[in-house]
C-alpha cells in the first residue's frame, strides 16, 4: 500500500495538472497500474484492511507433528513428511518447514569453500555411531560411503569398527557401485591411519595392502576439517535424521534390511539438497567413469592363530568357541567374518560357529565332546592305538610298520587322530592304503596326500589388458596359398602316374 502522501500527489497531478497516468508514474516512480488504481478509487486510504487468516492444509496435522518431535526431537522435515504421508497429508514440504521454524529454532551453519570433483574421481568414507540398540551391550555403527560427484550413497550397519569390519564394508560398497573411484577420502580412523604429523601421514600396513590390491589412492582429511569430507558427513546426518528416528529393529539383519530398503527407495532417489538432482540418475552417467574391479576377491576375515586349550576351546574376539576334543593342544587358525567363526586345522575347516559379538561368552557344540566320556571311563592307555587300528586293515598294517622304525608312535597316532577329525577316518584309511602301496609311511605324507586329494585344480584368471595399444587381434589367415600348393602337388602326382 502506497503512503497517503503519494496517493494525494497522484490525485493532485491527475486532477489539477491534467497529467496522464504514464506521466504520473514516470514522475513519481510508481507502477502505472498502481497509479490507475488510485485514480479509479478517487480517495486516499490511510488504514490497511486486515485480511482474515486462512486455515492451513497442515493445521489438522499439527498434533501429529508435535508427537513426532516429542518422540524424536532430531527428526528432519523429510522424515516427518514421510510419517504425515502415511496419515493422509497431501501437502508439500515447504509449509511443513515453515511450521517447524516456528516451533523449534534453526541451527546456525558454518560456511565452507565447496570442493568440486569429476565423475569417478573420489568417494568419501566415514563411520557413524548409533549406540546400544539391542540392549545387549553391543553398539551399532553405520558405515557410509558417498560418491563425491553423483552423491550416490552406500549404507551398512555393523557391530564393530575394526579394520576387517571396515574392509568387509568396503568390499560390499565397491560391489554395490560395481566400480572403483581413483581416490577415497577418510577421517583420521585409527584402523586406517598409523601415524600423522601435520599433513604427513602413514597408513596402517593392512590398509596399505588393501589399497594396493585395488589400486586406489587413500587420502586422510585434516584434523577438525569436516568440510573436506562434507559429502559423507551429510550422508551420516541424512541417516541419523531421516532414517533412524522412530524405527525399531529385531536384530542386525533386520536393521540392515530396513537400511537397504531406505537407501534404494528413498535416499538415492531423493532430490539432493545441494545439487537439486537425483543421485541415482546422475550415477547412471558416472558409472562409466569408474575403474573396473578385480575379479578375484580380497580376504577380509579376522584371522587369529592360537592353540586349542585342554578344555578343547579356542579364544577369539574375547569369547571361547569349542572344537572337537581330539584337537586338544593343537595349533589352529581361527577365521571370522560378520556371521561365522571357522576353526581350521591344516588348512581345512573343522568346525563352524555363529559369531557372537558379546564379550566373555562360551559357545559350544555337544558333538565336539562325543566319545570323550567313553575314553575317560575306560581309562585305557592304549585307547588311541585301538582307535586307529579300528579304522581298517591299512591302518593296522601302518601301525605295525612304524613300530619297527624310529618315528615317535605317540606323535604319529596323535596326528592321525587329528587328521581323522578333519577328513574322516574312512578317508584316512584309504589314503594310508595308497601310501603303503607306494612304500611311503609317515604322518606328513598322509597329511599331504589328504590335502591333494581334496584340492581342485583352478585355472588362472584370463589376462586383462588395461592399455588399448596392447590389444592385438591377429588377421585372418590367407588360405589361397595352401590351395595353390595342393593343386601343384596333385599336378605332379598326375604326371608321375602318366609316366
Protein Blocks (a to p, Z undefined) as FASTA:
>chain_A
ZZfklmmmmmmmmmmnopafklmmmmnopafklmmmmmmnopacfbdcdddddddfklmm
mmmmmmmmmmmmmbcfklmmmmmmmnopabdfklmmmmmmmmoccddddddddddddehk
bccdddddebjfkonopacdddddddfklopacddddfbfcfklmmmmmmmmmmmnopac
fbdcddddfklmmbdehjbccddfklmmmmmmnopacddddehilklmmmmmmmmmmmmm
mmmnopacfblmlmmmmmmmmmmmmmmmcccfklopafklmmmmmmmmpccddfbdcdfb
dcddddddfkopadeehiacdddfklgoiacdddddfkbccddeehiafbdcdddfbehi
acddfklmgoklmmmmnopaklmmmmmmmnomklmmmmmmmmmmmbdfklmmmmmmmmmm
mnopklmmmmmmmmmmnopacjklmmmmmmmmmpccddddddddfbfklpccdddddfkl
mmmmmmmmmmmmmmmmmZZ
